[in-house]
C-alpha cells in the first residue's frame, strides 16, 4: 500500500522556487491532502484497528515457545514503535493536545531540523548526537512502561523475562543502533546492500516526515500506507546532500512553529536558532514559496499568516 504523497513533489531545488507552479505544488503537498476525506478516514480506521490487532496478538496469552516469544517481542516493538514515532513524535493531534507529547515532538524536531537536516549535515563524521543529550527519556520512558506492564500482566517467570529481554535488546541493540548508523559517515554496515536500502528509506522520511516511520524493515509502513519506495524517488535521494532544497517536512515544521507553537516553544526555538544559525538557512526559501503562493492565490489566509510570522521571527533572531 503506497502513500498519497508519491504523486506530489517532496522537495524543489532553489532555482525552482521562483516558479509559481512548482512552489504551489510543494505548498499543496504539505498542507492540502489530495486524497478524499472518506479515504483518509478509512485509512485512519485501518491503522487504529491494525495496530491494535498486532499489539493484542503480540501481548495476549501465555508464552509457550522461546522462538515465538522472541518473535512476539519483535512484533510488539515494531507496532508500538511505529505508532509512537508517527503519532507522538511528529506534528499531529496528540502533540497539539498534550504538553508531554509536545516535549517529545520538540526533541524530535531538533533531530530533523537542526542536528541532522537534509543536506550536508544529514550524515556527520562524529559519534551520533542525541537531541536530548544522554539518556533519551522520550524513548526510555515508554520502553520501561511497556516492560513493567508486561511483568505485571504475565508474572515474574523466565519466559516473561525472555519476552521483556527481547523487547529491550531489539529496541536498543538493533533499532537504536541501526538508526544511529543512518547519520554516520563511516560505519561497519555501509557496504551492505540491505542497509543502504534502509538508509534510503530513512532519508525519504526526513524529506517527508509523514512517511517511512520504521527503521529495520518497512513492514508497518507497507501495512498502513506510509511507505515511500526509494526506487520511485531517486531524484530526491540524489539531492539529499544538497542544502538548496525546501522539503515538505520543512513546510510542516515551519507552519507548526510559526502558527501553533506555544510561547515557550517559540522562545526555545529562537534560542536554538541563535546557537545553530544554519537552522534558519531555509527561511528565505520559505518566504519565496509563500510569495509565489500569494501570487497565485492572493486570498490564502494561511500563506499570509506564515509570511507575516516568518518576518517577525527573522526580526527576533537577527535584530537590526
C-alpha positions in Angstrom: 0.0 0.0 0.0 1.6 3.3 -1.1 1.1 6.7 0.4 -0.7 9.5 -1.5 2.4 11.7 -1.3 4.1 9.7 -4.0 2.2 11.7 -6.7 3.4 15.0 -5.3 6.9 16.6 -5.0 8.7 16.1 -1.7 11.1 18.9 -2.4 12.1 21.5 -5.0 15.6 23.0 -5.7 16.4 26.6 -5.0 16.4 27.5 -8.7 12.8 26.4 -9.0 11.4 28.5 -6.1 10.6 31.4 -8.4 8.3 29.1 -10.5 4.7 29.8 -9.3 3.6 26.3 -10.4 6.5 24.4 -8.7 6.2 26.4 -5.5 2.4 25.9 -5.4 2.8 22.1 -5.9 5.1 21.9 -2.9 2.7 24.1 -0.8 -0.3 21.9 -1.8 1.6 18.7 -1.0 2.4 19.9 2.5 -1.0 21.5 3.5 -3.7 20.1 1.3 -4.1 16.3 1.1 -5.0 15.0 -2.3 -7.0 12.0 -1.1 -10.7 12.5 -0.5 -11.9 12.7 3.2 -13.6 9.3 3.2 -10.4 7.6 2.0 -8.3 9.3 4.8 -10.9 8.3 7.4 -10.9 4.7 6.2 -7.1 4.6 6.2 -7.1 6.0 9.7 -9.6 3.4 10.9 -7.5 0.7 9.3 -4.4 2.0 11.1 -6.0 2.0 14.5 -7.6 -1.4 14.1 -4.5 -3.0 12.5 -2.0 -1.7 15.1 -4.4 -2.7 17.9 -4.6 -6.2 16.5 -0.9 -6.5 16.2 -0.3 -5.4 19.8 -3.1 -7.7 21.0 -1.6 -10.7 19.2 1.9 -10.0 20.5 0.6 -9.5 24.1 -2.1 -12.0 24.6 -1.9 -15.5 26.1 1.0 -17.4 27.6 4.5 -17.7 26.2 4.6 -21.3 25.1 7.8 -21.3 22.9 11.0 -19.3 23.3 11.1 -18.7 19.5 7.5 -17.4 19.3 8.2 -15.4 22.4 11.0 -13.5 20.8 9.0 -13.1 17.6 6.1 -11.6 19.6 8.5 -9.2 21.2 9.8 -8.1 17.8 6.2 -7.6 16.5 5.3 -5.6 19.6 8.3 -3.3 19.3 7.7 -2.7 15.6 4.0 -1.9 16.1 4.4 0.3 19.2 7.5 2.0 17.8 5.7 2.8 14.6 2.7 4.2 16.4 4.8 6.2 18.8 7.1 7.6 16.2 4.2 8.5 13.8 1.7 9.9 16.3 3.6 11.2 19.3 6.9 12.4 17.8 5.7 14.3 14.8 3.2 17.1 14.5 -0.3 15.7 14.9 -3.4 15.6 17.1 -1.7 14.2 20.2 1.2 16.7 20.1 -1.2 19.6 19.7 -3.3 18.5 22.7 -0.7 17.3 25.3 2.3 19.2 26.6 4.1 15.9 27.4 3.8 14.9 23.8 5.0 18.4 22.7 8.2 17.7 24.6 8.8 14.6 22.6 8.0 16.4 19.4 10.3 19.3 20.2 13.3 17.0 20.7 12.5 15.0 17.5 12.1 18.3 15.7 15.6 19.2 16.7 16.8 15.9 15.3 15.1 16.6 11.9 15.6 20.3 11.5 18.7 21.3 13.5 21.1 18.4 14.2 20.5 16.1 11.1 18.7 18.2 8.5 18.6 17.1 4.9 21.8 18.3 3.2 25.5 18.2 4.2 24.7 17.7 7.9 22.4 14.7 7.5 25.5 12.5 8.0 28.3 13.5 10.3 31.9 12.2 10.7 31.4 12.1 14.5 29.5 10.0 17.0 25.7 10.2 17.0 24.4 13.3 18.7 21.2 12.9 20.7 18.8 15.8 20.7 18.0 15.2 24.4 21.6 14.6 25.5 22.5 11.5 27.4 19.7 9.0 28.0 16.8 9.7 25.6 13.8 9.8 28.0 11.3 10.2 25.2 12.1 6.6 24.2 13.3 5.2 27.5 10.1 6.0 29.5 7.7 4.3 27.1 10.1 1.3 26.8 10.3 0.9 30.6 6.5 1.3 30.9 5.9 -1.4 28.3 8.3 -3.7 30.2 6.8 -3.0 33.5 3.3 -3.7 32.2 4.5 -7.0 30.7 5.8 -8.1 34.0 2.6 -7.1 35.8 0.5 -8.9 33.2 2.4 -12.1 32.7 4.1 -12.5 36.0 7.7 -13.0 37.0 9.0 -16.1 35.3 11.7 -17.0 32.8 9.5 -16.8 29.7 8.3 -13.3 30.7 11.9 -12.4 31.3 12.8 -13.7 27.8 9.9 -11.6 26.4 11.0 -8.3 28.1 14.6 -9.1 27.4 13.9 -9.5 23.7 11.9 -6.2 23.7 14.9 -4.3 25.3 17.5 -6.0 23.1 15.7 -5.5 19.9 14.8 -1.8 20.6 18.2 -0.8 21.9 20.8 -3.0 20.2 19.0 -3.3 16.8 16.7 -0.4 16.1 18.6 2.3 18.0 21.9 1.1 16.7 20.7 1.0 13.0 19.2 4.5 13.3 22.4 6.0 14.7 24.3 4.5 11.7 22.0 6.2 9.3 23.5 9.5 10.4 27.2 8.5 10.4 29.6 9.0 7.6 31.6 5.8 8.3 30.4 2.6 10.0 30.7 -1.2 9.6 27.3 -1.7 7.8 27.8 0.8 5.0 28.8 -1.8 2.4 25.7 -3.9 3.0 23.0 -3.6 0.2 20.2 -4.2 2.7 21.4 -1.4 4.9 21.8 1.0 2.0 18.1 0.3 1.1 17.0 1.0 4.7 19.2 4.2 4.7 17.4 5.4 1.6 14.1 4.8 3.2 15.1 6.9 6.2 16.4 9.7 4.0 12.9 9.9 2.5 11.4 10.1 6.0 13.5 13.2 6.5 12.2 14.6 3.2 8.5 13.9 4.1 8.0 13.2 7.8 4.6 11.8 7.2 6.2 8.6 5.7 8.6 5.8 6.4 8.5 5.7 10.2 10.1 2.3 10.7 13.8 1.6 10.9 14.8 -2.1 10.5 12.1 -3.1 8.0 9.3 -1.1 6.4 6.6 -3.7 7.1 4.5 -1.4 9.2 4.7 1.4 6.6 3.6 -1.1 3.9 0.6 -2.2 6.0 -0.6 1.3 6.9 0.0 3.2 3.7 3.0 5.4 4.8 5.7 3.8 2.6 7.7 5.8 0.1 9.9 3.5 -2.1 13.5 4.6 -2.8 13.2 3.2 -6.4 10.5 5.7 -7.3 12.2 8.7 -5.6 15.7 8.5 -6.9 15.7 12.3 -7.6 15.1 13.2 -4.0 17.8 10.8 -2.9 20.3 12.3 -5.4 19.6 15.7 -3.9 20.0 14.5 -0.4 23.5 16.0 0.2 22.5 19.5 -1.1 21.4 22.4 1.1 19.4 24.2 -1.5 16.1 22.5 -1.3 12.9 23.1 0.6 11.1 20.0 1.6 7.5 19.0 2.6 8.8 18.4 6.1 10.3 21.9 6.2 6.9 23.5 5.4 5.1 21.3 8.0 7.5 22.2 10.7 7.7 25.9 9.9 3.9 26.0 10.0 3.8 24.5 13.4 6.5 26.8 14.8 5.1 30.0 13.3 1.3 29.4 13.9 0.7 26.7 16.5 3.7 26.5 18.9 3.3 27.6 22.5 5.2 30.8 23.6 7.7 28.7 25.5 8.4 26.5 22.4 8.7 29.6 20.2 11.2 31.2 22.6 13.1 27.9 22.9 13.5 27.8 19.1 14.8 31.4 18.9 17.4 30.4 21.5 18.3 27.3 19.5 18.4 29.3 16.2 21.0 31.7 17.7 23.2 28.7 18.7 22.6 26.9 15.4 22.2 29.6 12.7 22.1 27.1 9.9 18.6 26.1 11.1 17.4 29.3 9.6 19.1 28.8 6.2 15.8 27.8 4.6 13.7 30.7 6.0 14.4 32.7 2.8 13.3 29.7 0.7 10.1 29.6 2.7 9.5 33.3 2.0 9.9 32.6 -1.7 7.4 29.8 -1.6 4.9 31.9 0.2 5.4 34.8 -2.2 4.8 32.6 -5.2 1.7 31.1 -3.4 0.3 34.5 -2.9 1.0 35.5 -6.5 -1.3 32.6 -7.4 -3.8 32.8 -4.5 -3.7 36.3 -3.0 -6.5 35.4 -0.6 -4.8 32.5 1.0 -5.0 33.3 4.7 -2.5 30.7 5.9 0.1 31.8 3.4 -0.3 35.5 4.5 -0.1 34.5 8.2 3.0 32.4 7.6 4.7 35.2 5.7 4.0 37.7 8.5 5.2 35.4 11.3 8.3 34.4 9.3 9.3 38.1 9.0 8.7 38.6 12.8 10.8 35.5 13.5 13.7 36.8 11.4 13.5 40.2 13.2 13.8 38.4 16.6 16.6 36.2 15.7 18.6 38.8 13.7 17.6 42.2 15.1 18.7 45.1 13.0 
